[in-house]
Amino acid sequence: MIYIFKTSVDTKLKLELATTRINQLLPMVKWNFDLEDCDNILRIDSDTDICDIIIQNGVFECVELN
């Protein structure tokens, strides 16, 4: 399933911090940011429900989009 989040990741530094944190939380999951989108979209492809893990990541703010 593809999960889509609006995020606060809008700079290169925030992207580096978010990358490190996502890789720690979800090491075997494919994901990407679209920082050209006005909502700084994060897409995650996962077979398990990862919403709570990402929303409570402690590094960046995000909200799941439906």
N, C-alpha and C positions, 0 to 999 in steps of 0.2 A: 504494500500500500504506500502511496505517496502522501506524505504529510507536508503541509505548507504553512509557514509561519511568517508573520510580519515581525521584523526585528529592529533593534536599535543599533545594529552594526552598520555604521556609515563612514568609517575611516579605515585606513590600512592597519593601524594599530589595533583597533577593535576587532578587525577581521583576524589578525594574528592571534589575539587572545581567545576569540571564539573558536578558531580552528583547533587550538590546543585543547580547549575544554570539551568540544564535541568529540574529538578523537579519544579523549579519556573516558567519556561517558558511553560512547557508542563505537568501540574500536572496529567492529566488523560491518559497519553500516555505510552505504553510499549516501552522500549528501553534497549540496552545493549552495552557494549564495548567489543571488542576482542583485548586485549592488547598483545596477543601472536602473532597476525598478524603484519607483518612489517609496515603496514599502520595505526596501532592503530584504527581499524575500529569501528565506531559507527553505529549501526543499530537502526532505529526507525520505529515502526509500527503505522501508523496514517492514518485515513480516510481523513484528511485535509492536504493541502500543507503546510509543516513546514520548507521548505528549507531556506527561507529568515530569519526566526526566528532563526534557528540553526546557519547559516553562520554568522549572526550578533550578536551572543550571548554575546560578550564582555569578555569572560573568556578564551576560547581556539580557536585555528585556526582549520578550517575544510573546506573541499572541497567535494562537492557531486560527487560520482562515479556513472557512468552509466553502 
